[in-house]
Amino acid sequence: MGLGKFGGGVAAARFLAQLGAEVTISDSRPESDLRDSLVALSNVPIRKLEFGGHTPAAFEQCRILVVNPAVKPNQPEVEAARNRGVDVTTEIALFLRHNPAPAIAVSGSNGKSTTTALIHHLLSQDIQSVPTDQQIARRIWLGGNIGISLLDHLQEMTAEDLVVLELSSFQLHLLRNERFRPRVAVLTNFSANHLDWHGTVDEYRRAKQVLFDTQLSSDTAITPTAIHNVEPWRVRGQHLEFGNEDTGNDGAFLADGTLLLRAEHGRFEDCIRITQPQQLPGGHNALNIAAAACAAWQCGADPFRFSDSLNSFRPLPHRLQQTCEKAGRQFWNDSIATTPESAIMALRVFSNRCVLLAGGYDKGQDLSAFATEIRRSTKAVVLMGQTGPDLRKMIQSGEITSAGEINCSATPKCDIASDFRDAFQQAVELSQPGDIVLLSPGCASYDWFRDYRERGDLFTRMAQEWKPTECSPEL
């Protein structure tokens, strides 16, 4: 149910067909939207395909229902199947049922993809740096919500390998009854998100708690240093923290170019020089590095190799990625910033010579802190999508003087775009040499785009095709 476009549905259909299942695919999208996925299944025997909605007939003989993580658990077809005793599962749960290797699981409201990729990179580089005659027969696999299904590789995996998985809150919610036990669990951070799917902050938190609930005392739980107004997480395993200042607790702390590692209630402690690479700018990436280093260290990687390994890391697309520089303007694609918190962190990387493209689909998040940061850190902002009008009201509420008037000098120029091309055009017209044109929306993309990737790809293409003569010389 929900073939999707990112490979998970395709991999699940292929995997089940190879095991002898009769596979039916039902998707609410039109067939034309799923062309790439259908091409990938062209050599797989599919019993039935339906598009543009879900018919009861498609589910009548269902024994296993594999739901796309974006499908809400209270969807009528899902509830009806569950009430009939159908095995309701997901692509990631199918993989975990058959996976022979220990897993490192990463989740969080922001930064989980980068942290997952960093853990994979640090572990892979560590293995490659060991002399061939000393290497163990271990491979490091990367998968999950990061956009890679590992179902096709199950036959290659052994118990000596390690699997690094990014898990979304949707996937974790649907893993509640699977007794999934990660040997290392990493929570990058926590703030209210996806309330349109989970309903409440408490339900969203319950999904993240699944990371830790089935761990044993021999496992490791890694969480950020105490978050304001967030209750401590219930952990069963060894508890390590990460942060940008030393709390005195066990964990990994990166500050001023020094990574401090501490374990066994302080009985082990070491300091390693770390140079934060240019391709991972900002305080939020320093936290991602600390979290990843902590996890890789716990899995046996040599921390004295981390600095060299970081230099060869290539950031994932759409994550604070400089796409080009033209006429003295830098264009940065941070389309993955689908939460206010992640966009705020991106804004703090740059000075206030930033022209921002922000807004999008409304997930029910509080945007007030984002509006405050926009006032503080940008010279101009072009707003998009459903949240655009509300964001403009919050931004323009501005700073109130003693006379009760808005202090316009503290309020950046703020326009609303009719579509994305209009947003980009307005942003470059508002920019000058020395400015940053930044796509960091702080909101999801679904009202204008299929996903953040399509949004980021269009921004990158438009930036690369932009002619400097199209901009105005002054704001």
N, C-alpha and C positions, 0 to 999 in steps of 0.2 A: 504494500500500500504506500504509494508515493515513490515512484522510480527515481526521481530527482536527477540532478545534472552533474554531481560531483563524484560519481563512481561507487558509492556505497550500495545503492540499489542494484546497479549492474553487477557488482561483485557478489551480492547475496543471491541474485537470480542465477548467476552462473554456477556458484557453489552448490546450491540446492539441486539444480538440474543435473550436475555431475554426480550427485549422490542418488539420483533416480527419482527425485520429486517431480510431480507435474506442477508447473509454475504458471500462475496467473498473475498478471501485472495490472494494477488499477491505479490511475493517476488523475487528479483533478485538472491538470493542465492539458491544453490541446496537444495533439501529437506533434505539431510543428515546433513546439518549445522543447521537445525532448529528442530531437533528431540525433544528436551526437550519442546519447545514451542508447538509442535504438540501434544505431550502426554498430556500437560495441557489442550488442547482443545478437547480431545478424546470424551467427553460427551456433546459437544456443536454442535448443528446442523449448519454445514457449507455448503453453497450452492455449492461453487466451490473453488478449490485450484489450484494455478499454481506457479511453481518454475522455477528458472533459467532465469527469464526475465519477462517483462510485455507485454501482448498481447492486442491489441486494443479491442478485443472481451470481455475481462474481464471488461472493463470500459463502455461498451455500455449502460447498463441499470443502471449505477451508479447514485444514488440520493445524497448520502453522501460519500465523500472520506476522510477517516481518514489516514493521512500520518504520517509515522514515522518521528521524528524530524531530522534524518540524511538525509532525502530526500531533495534535493535542490529545492527551490521554482520555479526555471525555468525548472524543469524536464518536458519534452514534455507532458507526460500524465497528469501532474498536471495543466499545462497551458491550455491544451485542455479541461479538466474538468471544470476549472474555467470559460473559455470562453462559455461553454454550460450552465452556471448558476448553476453548481453543488455546493453544500455546502462543501467546502474544509476546513477540520478542523483537530484537533489532539486529542490524548488521553487526554492530560491535559486540553484542551479546553472543551471536553465533560464533564470532571469532574467539571470544574468551572461553566459550565452552570447549573448544578444541585446541586452544593455545597451550603448548607444552612449556613455554619459557616464562621466567619471572617477569613481572611488569612494573614499570615505573609509570604512574598515572599523574597527569598534570591537569589541574582545572583552576578556575578563577574568573573574576569578572573582567579583568584586563590582563594582557601580557602572556596568556597561556600558550599561544602559538609560538611566540618568540622563545619563551622559556623551554618549551618542548623541543624545538629545533636546536637550541643551544645545548641541552642535555645530550641529545643524540650526537651532536658535533663533538662535544668534549670527550664523550666515551669512544666515539669512532676514531678520533685523532689519537687518543691514548693508546688504543690497540695498535694503530699503524706506527707509532713511535717506538714500540717494543721490538727488539731484534727478532727476525723471523723465527729463529730456532727456539725463542722463549715464548712465542705467542700461544695462547690457548685457542682451541677451536670454538671461538665465540663470534657471533655476528650481532650487530646492534640494529634493530629494526625500528622504523619510524612509522606511525600510523594514527588512526582515529580521526577526530574532528579536524585535524590539520589538512584533511582532504585526500588521505591515502588509505585505501582499504587493504588489509593484510590477508584477507581470506584466500586470495590466489596464491599466497606464499606459505600456507600452513604446512605443506608437505616438505618444505625445505627447512623448517624450524626444528631446533632441538632444545633440550632442557638446559644446555650450556649457553644459549643465546640470551639476550635481553631485549625486551620490547618497550619502547618509549611511546606512550599514548597520550594525545591530547583528548580530553573528554569534556564535552559541553554539559551544561546543566540539564539539557533535555536528555542526553544520553545517560547521565547519572541517575536521573529520575526513573528512567526505564530499566536501570540496572539494580533497583532496590531489592528485587526478589531473586537475583542471580547469585548472591553470595560471592561477588567479585572481591578478591583479596589482592591489592597491589602490595608488592614488597616495599616499595617506596612511593609515598603519596605526597604530592606537592600542591599546596594551595597558594596561588600567586598573590591574591588579594580578594577582598569581598566588598561589594557595594550593590545596592538594589539594581536589578537588571531583569529583563525579560518578564516583567510583571504581566504583560499581555498574554503570556503563555502559562506562567506559574500561578498567577492570580494574586499572591501576597508575597511579601518579603520573607515571611516564615517558611512558606513552601519552597521558595528559591533557596533559602539556607538549608532546608532539609535535603534538597537535592545535592548540594555541595558536601554535606556531611557524609554522604554515601562513600566518599573517598576513604574515610577513616573507620567506618563502622565495623568492618569485618577483619581489620588488621589484627595481628597477634603481637605479643610483647617483643618478639624478635624482629618485627618490621619497623619501618621508619616513617614518621609523619613530619613533614616540613611545612611550617606556616610562617607568614610574615610576623614581625614584631607586633606587639599589641596594637590593634586598630581601635581608634577612638569610637566609642559607642557600639562596639561589636563584642559580643560575649565570647569567651574563650571556646575553642573547638574541643569537642570530646575526642580524645585520642587514646588508643590502646598501646601503640608502639612507642619506640624511642622518639621523644619529641625534640626536634631541632627548630630553631628560628633562623630567619635571615632578615637583614636590614642594612641600613646605611650608617648605623652607629651601634657600637657594642653595648648590649644590654647586660652583659655579664652571664647570660644564659648560654647553653650549648647551641651551636649553629654556625652560620657563616655571615660575616659582616664586612661589607666593602665600603671603605671610606678613604679619601685622599690617597688613592693608589695602593692601598694595602688591604688584602683579603685576610681576615682573621678567622681561623677555623678552630672550633672548640667542641670537645665531646667528652663523654664519660664523666659528666658533672665537674668539668674543669680539669680532670686529670690529664687530658690530652689537649694541647694547644699549640698552634703553629701560625706563623705569619708569612704570607707570600705577596710579593710585589705583583700588582696587576695594572696594566695600562689599558684603560677603557678605549677600545678602538673607535675611530672616527665614524665607522659605519653603524655604530650603536650609540648614538648621542643621547644625552639627557639623563636625569636622575632616575626616571622610570626604567631605562635600560640598565642602569647600574644595579637596580633591584632585581631585574631579570637575570643578570649575570650572577649575582649572589645566590639566588635561588637555584639556578642551574648548577653552579659550582658545588653547592651543598649536596645536591642529589648525585652528581657524578662522583664526588668524593666518597659518598656513602656506598657507591657501587664499585669502589676499588680503583678509580682513576687517580693518577698521580697529580696532585694539585700544582706541583712545580712545572707542569707542562701546560697549565691552563692559559697563561698569558700568550704563549706562542700559538696555541690553538684558536684563541679568540681572534687573532689577527687574520686568520684564514676563513673566518666565518662570513658567510654571505647572507644578509638579512632576507627574510621572506618578502615577496612582493606586497605592496600596499601598506607597509608598516614603516612610516616615517622614512620614506625612500625618496632621495633626490632624483628626479626624472631628467632634468636638463637645466641649463642656465643660458639665458638669452637676454641681451641688452641690459646686463647688470642685474637681472632678476633671477632668483632661484625658484624653481617650481618643485614642491614637495608633495608627494602622494602619501597620505595617511588615511586612506579610505577604510582601513580596518577599524579606525576609531569610531565604533558604533555606540560608545557610552560617553556620557559627559566627562567622566573621570579620565578616560584615555585621551580625549581631546584636550583637556586641561593640561595634562602632562606634556603633550606635544607643543602647546602654546608656550610653555615655560622654557622650552629649549631655545626659543628665538627671542630676539629683542622686540620692541613694539614697532618695528618696521614690517609688520606682518599684515597681509591682506588675506583674510580667512574666508573659505567657503564652508558654511556650517548649516546644520539642520537636515531634516529628512522625515522618515517614518516615525510615528509616535508610539513608543513602547510603554508609555505610562511612567517615564522616569521624571525625576525632579531636575529641571534644567536651570534652576536659579544660580547655582554655583558656577555653571558654565557661562551664563550671561555675565556674571561678575568678572570672571577671568577674561572674557572677550573685551569688556570695557577696559580692563587693566592692561591687556597685553597686545591689542591690535590697533592699527590705525584705521582700518575699515573692515567691514564684514558684509558678505553677500549671503543671504539666507535662502534656504531651499525647502520645499516639501511641506508636509503637514505641520511641522513644528515651527516653520518660519515665522508666521505672524505672532505666535506667543513669545518666541525668542526675541523678536524685535521689541515687543512691549516691555519685556524684562530688561533688555539692554538700554532702551531709551528712558526707562524710569530713572536711570542714571544716578547721579549724585545730587542730592537736594541741598540747596544753599540755605542759609539762615532765614532768607526772605521767602523760602518755600518754592523757589524756582529751580528748574533743572540746570545744573552746571554743564552746559554743552561742551565745554573744553575737555571734560572728562568722558565724553561719550563719542565713540568712533562713528564715522559715517556708516550708515546701516541701510542697506537696500534689500528688497526681496526680488528673487528671480522667477521668471515664468517657467523655465525649464533649465536643464543643466548647461546647455550651450549658452544660454543667456547669462547664467551664473558665472561661467568661465569668462565670457566677454566682459561683463561688468568688473570682475576681479582684476583683469589685466589693465582695464582702463583706469582703475583706481590706483594702480601700482606705479612706482617710479624706480629708477636705477638704485640698487641697494636693498630693495624690498624682497620679502619672501612671499610668494603666492602659495598658500597652504590649503590643501584639501584635508581637513580633519573635522568631519561633520558632527561628531558627538551623538549621532543618531543612526539608526538603521537605514537601509537604502530602498526598502520594499515598495514605497509609494511611487518611485520613479524608475527603479532598476530591479533586475532579478535578484541581485546580491551586491555586496561591497566590491567584489572583483570586477563586475561589469562597470561599476561606477569609477573605480580606480583606473581601469584600462582606458575608459573614455577620457578621463582627465589627463592621463599620460600621453595619449595620442594627440589631444588638442594642444597640450603644452609643446610637444615636439613639432607640431605643424604650425604653431603660432608665428606670425610675422610681426616683428617689433614695431612696424609702422602702424599697427592696429591700436596702439595704446595712446593715451593722452599724455602730454609731457608733464603735467602737474595734477595733483589731487585737487 
